[in-house]
Amino acid sequence: MLHSVSGGCYGNKKEMQKCIEEIESLEDSLGDIYAARLGMTKEEVKATFFDGEDHWLTADDALRLGFIDGIYDAEPVPAGSTPEQIYTLFNNRLTEPQNKSKMNLEEIRKHPSFANCKSEEEVIAQAQAYAREAGRVAGLENENNDLKTRLKEFEDKAAADEEAARKALLDAAEADGRINAEMRPIYENILKSNPEEGEKALKALAPKRKVMEDLKVDPGDESPWSKRMKEIKNKLNKQ
């Protein structure tokens, strides 16, 4: 049976107001507890059950609403039992329900994973299957961690290879004069964002011959200027 919180006090209006506040606080606490069990809001609980009336529920009603977890089968109290015997009998029923395993199976059947189980044997078999699956979780987690480590190694190796390839392209372009030190960061960013387009852009640049390389003369050889002047003189003499 459920009813509003009841109480009483004696004193002045301040003391009576404090008593009312305590009653309201208790109803709030009970409302939170009932709401969690019944799937209702605290306000709905208080409006339904704390309205000043007594609310009697059968065992089936209490189970349907969610107030209780199960219905216990119990033998009638033997006639002539003393108060102590009655107390002991009911105390044992509360701590050691006669159909505890059956009640637990009924609770398990409420879970969607066991909705299709039609007997206790099927519930137990399904639970055992889940237990075997749970036993494999640790192995799968270790395997997953190992794969993540290997993937990280591959990713690091690929990043290092890409960096080396970019450096080789930029070094070659800077060496033959296609780019200079100021232009290098620009083409490096292009290669990072789009390697294929960056490589095409570098190849499209014309190499620049370096004057010092053109004028370099090994000991005993003629300079490019002397060779060109000789060619001109020979051409004039033939005319």
Contacts in CASP RR format, 6 or more apart in sequence:
PFRMAT RR
TARGET T0000
AUTHOR 0000-0000-0000
METHOD contacts of the structure
MODEL  1
MLHSVSGGCYGNKKEMQKCIEEIESLEDSLGDIYAARLGMTKEEVKATFF
DGEDHWLTADDALRLGFIDGIYDAEPVPAGSTPEQIYTLFNNRLTEPQNK
SKMNLEEIRKHPSFANCKSEEEVIAQAQAYAREAGRVAGLENENNDLKTR
LKEFEDKAAADEEAARKALLDAAEADGRINAEMRPIYENILKSNPEEGEK
ALKALAPKRKVMEDLKVDPGDESPWSKRMKEIKNKLNKQ
1 54 0 8 1.000
1 55 0 8 1.000
1 56 0 8 1.000
1 57 0 8 1.000
2 49 0 8 1.000
2 54 0 8 1.000
2 55 0 8 1.000
2 57 0 8 1.000
3 49 0 8 1.000
3 50 0 8 1.000
3 52 0 8 1.000
3 53 0 8 1.000
3 54 0 8 1.000
3 55 0 8 1.000
4 23 0 8 1.000
4 27 0 8 1.000
4 49 0 8 1.000
4 50 0 8 1.000
4 51 0 8 1.000
4 52 0 8 1.000
5 23 0 8 1.000
5 26 0 8 1.000
5 27 0 8 1.000
5 30 0 8 1.000
5 50 0 8 1.000
6 23 0 8 1.000
7 19 0 8 1.000
7 23 0 8 1.000
8 19 0 8 1.000
9 15 0 8 1.000
9 16 0 8 1.000
9 18 0 8 1.000
9 19 0 8 1.000
27 46 0 8 1.000
27 50 0 8 1.000
28 42 0 8 1.000
30 45 0 8 1.000
30 50 0 8 1.000
31 42 0 8 1.000
31 45 0 8 1.000
31 46 0 8 1.000
31 50 0 8 1.000
32 42 0 8 1.000
34 40 0 8 1.000
34 45 0 8 1.000
34 49 0 8 1.000
34 67 0 8 1.000
35 41 0 8 1.000
35 42 0 8 1.000
35 44 0 8 1.000
35 45 0 8 1.000
37 66 0 8 1.000
37 67 0 8 1.000
38 45 0 8 1.000
38 65 0 8 1.000
38 66 0 8 1.000
38 67 0 8 1.000
40 48 0 8 1.000
48 55 0 8 1.000
49 55 0 8 1.000
57 65 0 8 1.000
57 67 0 8 1.000
59 68 0 8 1.000
59 71 0 8 1.000
60 71 0 8 1.000
62 68 0 8 1.000
63 70 0 8 1.000
63 71 0 8 1.000
69 103 0 8 1.000
69 107 0 8 1.000
70 103 0 8 1.000
70 106 0 8 1.000
70 107 0 8 1.000
71 103 0 8 1.000
72 93 0 8 1.000
72 97 0 8 1.000
72 98 0 8 1.000
72 99 0 8 1.000
72 103 0 8 1.000
73 98 0 8 1.000
73 99 0 8 1.000
74 93 0 8 1.000
74 98 0 8 1.000
77 86 0 8 1.000
77 89 0 8 1.000
78 85 0 8 1.000
81 89 0 8 1.000
97 103 0 8 1.000
102 120 0 8 1.000
105 120 0 8 1.000
105 123 0 8 1.000
108 114 0 8 1.000
108 123 0 8 1.000
108 127 0 8 1.000
109 115 0 8 1.000
109 117 0 8 1.000
109 123 0 8 1.000
113 126 0 8 1.000
113 130 0 8 1.000
114 123 0 8 1.000
114 126 0 8 1.000
114 127 0 8 1.000
116 122 0 8 1.000
117 123 0 8 1.000
117 126 0 8 1.000
162 195 0 8 1.000
165 195 0 8 1.000
166 188 0 8 1.000
166 191 0 8 1.000
166 192 0 8 1.000
166 195 0 8 1.000
169 191 0 8 1.000
169 199 0 8 1.000
169 202 0 8 1.000
170 179 0 8 1.000
170 184 0 8 1.000
170 187 0 8 1.000
170 188 0 8 1.000
170 191 0 8 1.000
170 202 0 8 1.000
173 179 0 8 1.000
173 187 0 8 1.000
173 202 0 8 1.000
173 205 0 8 1.000
174 180 0 8 1.000
174 181 0 8 1.000
174 184 0 8 1.000
176 207 0 8 1.000
176 208 0 8 1.000
177 207 0 8 1.000
177 208 0 8 1.000
177 210 0 8 1.000
178 202 0 8 1.000
178 205 0 8 1.000
178 206 0 8 1.000
178 207 0 8 1.000
178 208 0 8 1.000
179 187 0 8 1.000
179 202 0 8 1.000
179 205 0 8 1.000
187 198 0 8 1.000
187 201 0 8 1.000
187 202 0 8 1.000
190 197 0 8 1.000
190 198 0 8 1.000
190 201 0 8 1.000
191 198 0 8 1.000
191 199 0 8 1.000
214 224 0 8 1.000
215 223 0 8 1.000
215 224 0 8 1.000
217 223 0 8 1.000
217 224 0 8 1.000
222 230 0 8 1.000
END
